[in-house]
Amino acid sequence: MKNYLTKNLEEISQIVYESLKWISDNDSGVWSTTEWNICNHLSSLFRERFKDFDVDVELIKHDGRRPDIVIHGRGHNESNLVVFQVKKKPSYQDVVEDFKKITETFFGEPYNYAYGIFISIGELPDKLPEFDKNKIHIHSVSGWKLITDEEWKEKYQL
């Protein structure tokens, strides 16, 4: 079996950033639509950049779990690369719950996803829960423009 897990979180996060920026620059009206529609647009861009993987939206796993977007090898758990949670205008509790879903459900057995990405459409809460920055990245689109890594790190003192 081909080793699919060759991309690291920095590479993945850069692709996500470029995809979010493309939508912000070219089709920012997408941000005012539903989470499902946003995920559909993002997954289309991800398919172009993750050609060795399958990209699925709202995939219902065998135990009823449903991540927003997954980049994986369909039909098995040997090449589960990244799981996404997308939230519009998330509250602190939304972030806590999605981080918990990523870490406890999708990082664990039987899924074993390598990484998680949380995408906020709208301002993130002023406070964020603790998370493993080596396994999870956060991206934020606010005022229909993408928040740069520098702005994000300054705001959250990372």
Backbone bond lengths (Angstrom), bond angles and torsions (degrees), N, CA, C in turn:
res aa  C-N    CA-C-N  psi(-1)  N-CA   C-N-CA  omega(-1)  CA-C   N-CA-C  phi
1 M - - - 1.458 - - 1.531 109.21 -
2 K 1.303 115.64 137.70 1.455 122.11 178.54 1.531 110.03 -65.02
3 N 1.333 116.86 139.68 1.460 120.64 176.96 1.521 108.98 -80.94
4 Y 1.321 115.67 101.94 1.456 121.03 -177.83 1.520 112.79 -77.55
5 L 1.319 117.86 -22.93 1.461 120.42 -170.66 1.528 111.48 -86.19
6 T 1.321 116.04 56.24 1.459 120.81 -178.75 1.524 112.47 -97.15
7 K 1.304 118.48 -14.16 1.463 121.05 179.52 1.526 108.97 -88.78
8 N 1.341 115.31 140.94 1.464 118.80 176.17 1.525 109.61 -99.31
9 L 1.322 115.83 172.11 1.461 120.21 -174.23 1.523 112.00 -64.02
10 E 1.311 118.47 -34.78 1.468 120.47 178.31 1.528 110.99 -63.42
11 E 1.337 117.13 -44.19 1.465 120.70 178.17 1.527 111.05 -62.68
12 I 1.323 115.53 -44.76 1.462 120.40 -179.89 1.521 110.19 -62.60
13 S 1.326 116.07 -46.48 1.458 121.13 -178.52 1.528 111.08 -61.26
14 Q 1.314 117.98 -36.50 1.465 121.73 177.64 1.523 110.58 -65.44
15 I 1.324 117.11 -42.05 1.467 120.83 177.42 1.527 110.12 -63.08
16 V 1.329 116.79 -42.31 1.464 120.71 178.64 1.520 109.54 -62.64
17 Y 1.332 116.67 -45.67 1.467 121.09 179.02 1.529 110.42 -57.59
18 E 1.330 117.34 -47.48 1.463 121.37 -179.24 1.529 111.27 -62.82
19 S 1.327 117.07 -36.65 1.465 121.05 178.71 1.523 110.63 -68.54
20 L 1.328 117.04 -44.40 1.465 120.88 177.48 1.531 110.46 -62.83
21 K 1.319 116.58 -40.91 1.462 121.07 179.20 1.527 110.46 -64.42
22 W 1.335 116.97 -40.77 1.462 119.97 179.50 1.526 109.69 -59.75
23 I 1.328 117.19 -46.48 1.467 119.55 179.29 1.526 109.89 -63.63
24 S 1.334 117.76 -44.18 1.467 120.71 179.97 1.520 111.62 -59.73
25 D 1.325 116.99 -40.54 1.466 121.85 -177.52 1.523 113.64 -79.07
26 N 1.343 117.54 -29.50 1.460 120.32 -169.67 1.525 115.76 -117.89
27 D 1.326 117.04 -19.67 1.462 119.27 -173.92 1.527 110.42 -154.86
28 S 1.338 116.47 48.12 1.466 121.03 -171.11 1.526 113.80 -63.14
29 G 1.320 118.32 -16.67 1.460 120.49 176.06 1.520 112.59 -61.02
30 V 1.321 116.70 -21.81 1.467 121.15 177.54 1.530 110.14 -57.66
31 W 1.330 117.14 -34.90 1.474 120.33 -176.79 1.531 112.59 -62.50
32 S 1.324 117.98 -23.09 1.463 119.98 -179.16 1.526 112.46 -89.65
33 T 1.322 117.66 2.67 1.459 121.37 179.98 1.531 109.99 -92.95
34 T 1.311 117.29 -165.70 1.466 122.22 -177.35 1.531 111.46 -78.33
35 E 1.332 114.93 160.29 1.472 119.75 174.91 1.519 110.61 -57.35
36 W 1.332 117.85 -39.95 1.459 121.14 179.80 1.518 111.13 -60.30
37 N 1.330 117.22 -44.57 1.455 120.48 -179.78 1.528 110.97 -67.18
38 I 1.320 116.53 -41.31 1.466 120.64 176.96 1.525 109.87 -58.55
39 C 1.327 116.74 -46.05 1.466 121.01 179.39 1.528 111.42 -61.62
40 N 1.322 116.43 -38.31 1.461 120.35 177.96 1.532 110.55 -62.04
41 H 1.321 117.30 -46.11 1.468 120.72 179.60 1.530 111.06 -64.20
42 L 1.325 116.57 -43.65 1.465 119.75 178.87 1.528 111.01 -62.65
43 S 1.318 116.50 -44.64 1.467 119.32 -177.47 1.525 111.35 -61.97
44 S 1.324 117.24 -34.17 1.473 119.97 176.98 1.528 110.57 -61.75
45 L 1.324 116.49 -42.55 1.465 120.02 178.20 1.527 111.18 -69.26
46 F 1.330 117.11 -37.81 1.466 120.35 179.63 1.531 111.07 -65.09
47 R 1.322 117.61 -36.67 1.478 120.23 179.78 1.520 111.41 -58.88
48 E 1.329 116.66 -34.91 1.463 120.82 178.48 1.523 111.88 -68.13
49 R 1.331 117.32 -29.42 1.462 121.49 -172.71 1.531 113.64 -101.50
50 F 1.312 118.16 -18.08 1.472 122.23 -179.44 1.529 108.52 -118.42
51 K 1.307 115.59 64.50 1.463 121.11 -173.00 1.526 113.74 -67.44
52 D 1.334 118.65 -23.03 1.463 121.27 179.69 1.524 112.57 -85.67
53 F 1.322 117.00 3.81 1.458 122.23 -175.57 1.518 110.95 -126.33
54 D 1.305 114.85 165.75 1.460 121.86 168.51 1.521 107.06 -97.17
55 V 1.322 116.65 142.77 1.469 122.51 177.97 1.526 106.67 -120.66
56 D 1.326 115.97 121.10 1.460 120.57 -178.96 1.524 110.49 -126.82
57 V 1.327 115.01 149.22 1.467 123.27 -179.69 1.527 108.17 -114.43
58 E 1.341 115.72 135.26 1.469 121.54 175.59 1.525 111.55 50.15
59 L 1.310 116.12 40.25 1.455 122.21 179.03 1.524 108.93 -71.51
60 I 1.312 117.14 124.76 1.459 120.00 178.03 1.520 108.02 -87.63
61 K 1.331 114.97 116.37 1.454 121.05 179.83 1.530 109.55 -75.15
62 H 1.315 116.27 168.17 1.470 120.16 -174.69 1.527 113.45 -61.75
63 D 1.326 118.12 -21.97 1.473 120.77 179.07 1.530 111.92 -99.15
64 G 1.339 116.58 12.72 1.459 120.82 177.65 1.522 114.14 88.39
65 R 1.319 118.55 -5.47 1.468 121.29 177.60 1.512 108.86 -68.14
66 R 1.345 115.40 146.42 1.460 118.61 -175.92 1.527 110.20 -140.95
67 P 1.330 117.51 91.58 1.463 119.38 174.13 1.522 110.45 -71.26
68 D 1.342 116.45 157.62 1.460 120.21 -178.30 1.525 112.13 -68.09
69 I 1.320 117.02 -47.97 1.470 122.56 177.08 1.520 106.92 -142.45
70 V 1.326 116.47 142.66 1.464 120.85 171.79 1.521 109.01 -131.33
71 I 1.314 114.03 145.43 1.464 121.67 171.50 1.520 104.18 -118.41
72 H 1.344 115.04 116.82 1.465 119.46 -168.69 1.522 110.14 -161.63
73 G 1.312 115.08 -175.89 1.459 122.15 168.40 1.516 106.26 -102.36
74 R 1.297 117.45 114.07 1.464 122.42 -173.82 1.529 111.28 -63.67
75 G 1.339 115.33 137.61 1.458 120.80 172.48 1.513 115.85 95.89
76 H 1.333 117.52 -3.88 1.467 120.95 179.12 1.522 107.73 -155.22
77 N 1.314 116.83 171.31 1.472 121.32 -178.53 1.531 112.78 -111.04
78 E 1.301 117.48 16.44 1.465 119.67 -177.47 1.524 114.01 -82.54
79 S 1.320 118.05 -17.55 1.474 119.94 -176.78 1.523 111.53 -134.39
80 N 1.315 116.24 45.39 1.457 121.26 177.87 1.524 108.65 -82.55
81 L 1.322 116.28 104.89 1.456 121.54 -172.34 1.522 112.93 -84.56
82 V 1.325 117.58 -61.31 1.474 118.93 -174.30 1.524 110.39 -144.20
83 V 1.329 114.21 140.40 1.456 122.66 176.41 1.528 107.67 -113.80
84 F 1.332 116.46 137.46 1.463 122.17 -177.87 1.517 110.36 -115.40
85 Q 1.308 115.07 142.35 1.452 122.23 165.46 1.520 106.13 -121.94
86 V 1.323 116.46 129.99 1.466 123.21 -179.07 1.519 107.10 -118.73
87 K 1.316 116.36 132.22 1.463 119.97 -178.28 1.519 109.21 -138.42
88 K 1.334 115.67 134.48 1.463 120.88 173.97 1.526 108.21 -89.64
89 K 1.326 115.57 129.80 1.468 122.69 177.56 1.532 112.16 45.52
90 P 1.323 117.12 59.66 1.462 119.38 -173.66 1.526 113.20 -70.69
91 S 1.309 114.94 141.77 1.466 121.48 170.23 1.525 107.48 -84.28
92 Y 1.305 116.48 169.77 1.462 120.76 175.47 1.531 109.05 -56.81
93 Q 1.332 117.43 -44.27 1.467 121.06 -178.81 1.528 111.38 -63.52
94 D 1.342 118.05 -36.94 1.469 121.15 175.91 1.522 110.67 -59.02
95 V 1.338 115.86 -44.94 1.464 120.56 -179.30 1.526 109.75 -64.63
96 V 1.329 117.36 -45.42 1.467 121.50 178.50 1.529 110.35 -56.61
97 E 1.331 116.64 -48.94 1.464 120.88 -177.94 1.524 112.31 -64.23
98 D 1.338 117.23 -41.25 1.463 119.14 179.83 1.527 111.64 -70.29
99 F 1.328 118.28 -38.69 1.468 120.32 175.82 1.529 110.12 -62.75
100 K 1.332 116.05 -40.03 1.467 120.58 178.67 1.527 110.03 -64.09
101 K 1.336 116.61 -43.33 1.468 120.48 178.54 1.531 110.00 -60.61
102 I 1.319 116.34 -44.68 1.465 119.97 -179.63 1.527 110.26 -62.43
103 T 1.327 116.94 -52.28 1.465 119.92 -172.14 1.523 113.53 -74.71
104 E 1.326 117.09 -45.16 1.465 119.25 -174.77 1.519 113.18 -82.96
105 T 1.314 117.42 -32.18 1.462 119.77 -177.57 1.517 111.88 -95.39
106 F 1.314 117.50 -53.47 1.457 119.13 -169.33 1.523 114.28 -90.43
107 F 1.325 118.94 -23.16 1.458 119.56 173.53 1.529 110.65 -79.66
108 G 1.316 117.09 -22.73 1.462 121.66 -177.25 1.519 112.88 -88.81
109 E 1.334 113.77 -179.56 1.469 121.44 176.66 1.524 109.57 -65.72
110 P 1.282 120.72 144.57 1.461 126.55 2.14 1.528 113.72 -92.44
111 Y 1.354 117.57 0.34 1.467 120.02 -169.92 1.518 114.20 -80.18
112 N 1.310 117.25 -46.85 1.474 121.76 176.33 1.527 114.20 55.96
113 Y 1.332 117.13 43.94 1.463 118.87 174.56 1.524 108.67 -63.58
114 A 1.315 115.88 142.39 1.465 120.96 -178.34 1.525 111.41 -74.60
115 Y 1.341 117.76 -37.58 1.460 121.40 -172.98 1.526 111.02 -142.54
116 G 1.330 114.48 164.24 1.449 121.49 175.27 1.517 109.84 -133.90
117 I 1.324 115.83 146.34 1.461 121.26 175.72 1.524 107.45 -131.01
118 F 1.332 114.81 130.65 1.455 121.81 175.28 1.523 107.06 -108.05
119 I 1.331 116.42 126.61 1.461 121.24 179.47 1.521 107.84 -116.05
120 S 1.326 115.23 122.21 1.456 121.97 177.32 1.522 108.63 -102.25
121 I 1.339 115.45 125.37 1.457 120.95 173.17 1.525 104.76 -103.24
122 G 1.315 116.09 102.03 1.462 122.21 -170.80 1.514 108.67 111.06
123 E 1.303 116.02 167.78 1.461 121.55 -176.12 1.524 112.36 -56.49
124 L 1.301 114.49 137.45 1.461 120.46 169.97 1.523 108.53 -75.62
125 P 1.323 117.69 155.69 1.465 118.84 174.36 1.529 110.20 -61.07
126 D 1.328 116.92 157.74 1.470 120.72 -179.65 1.515 112.66 -63.42
127 K 1.306 116.41 -28.40 1.465 121.37 179.37 1.519 108.22 -116.04
128 L 1.333 116.22 141.69 1.460 121.26 176.62 1.527 109.49 -119.56
129 P 1.330 117.00 148.26 1.465 118.96 176.21 1.525 110.40 -69.99
130 E 1.314 115.97 162.43 1.462 121.09 174.28 1.526 109.07 -63.15
131 F 1.331 116.48 142.59 1.459 120.26 175.20 1.515 109.28 -155.37
132 D 1.317 116.04 158.41 1.461 123.20 -179.34 1.524 108.87 -80.35
133 K 1.327 116.58 104.42 1.460 121.59 -176.91 1.530 112.96 -69.37
134 N 1.331 117.10 -10.03 1.463 121.03 174.92 1.523 111.77 -85.93
135 K 1.344 116.85 -10.94 1.464 120.74 -177.26 1.527 113.04 -121.74
136 I 1.348 117.28 -23.36 1.460 121.07 -176.41 1.524 109.47 -129.39
137 H 1.321 115.95 136.03 1.467 121.50 171.60 1.518 108.83 -120.12
138 I 1.324 115.11 154.51 1.457 122.03 178.98 1.527 108.23 -119.99
139 H 1.323 115.53 137.53 1.462 121.85 171.90 1.516 106.97 -125.81
140 S 1.338 116.37 146.52 1.448 120.69 -177.60 1.518 110.61 -135.85
141 V 1.325 115.43 131.94 1.455 122.71 173.96 1.518 105.43 -112.22
142 S 1.339 116.73 120.14 1.461 120.24 -176.94 1.516 109.54 -134.35
143 G 1.325 116.35 137.71 1.456 119.58 -176.36 1.509 110.77 60.56
144 W 1.338 114.81 27.48 1.455 125.27 -179.80 1.521 113.25 63.88
145 K 1.346 115.76 19.16 1.460 117.76 171.06 1.516 107.90 -126.05
146 L 1.288 114.55 150.77 1.449 120.75 -178.17 1.513 110.25 -74.75
147 I 1.315 117.04 132.31 1.463 122.06 175.75 1.529 107.60 -78.81
148 T 1.318 117.31 127.39 1.457 120.13 -179.30 1.525 110.25 -71.41
149 D 1.329 116.22 159.55 1.461 120.74 177.29 1.528 110.82 -57.55
150 E 1.322 117.19 -39.11 1.462 120.96 -179.16 1.527 111.02 -64.52
151 E 1.346 117.07 -45.34 1.458 121.00 177.83 1.524 110.87 -62.16
152 W 1.315 116.17 -40.84 1.454 121.42 -178.24 1.531 110.17 -66.03
153 K 1.328 116.70 -47.17 1.466 120.74 -178.97 1.527 111.44 -64.29
154 E 1.339 116.79 -36.94 1.454 120.33 178.51 1.529 110.89 -66.65
155 K 1.320 116.03 -45.33 1.473 120.35 -178.59 1.522 111.36 -62.01
156 Y 1.343 117.21 -41.35 1.461 121.08 -175.41 1.528 112.92 -102.06
157 Q 1.325 116.74 10.58 1.464 123.66 176.91 1.530 112.47 48.22
158 L 1.309 115.46 52.41 1.478 120.62 179.28 1.507 110.31 -99.13
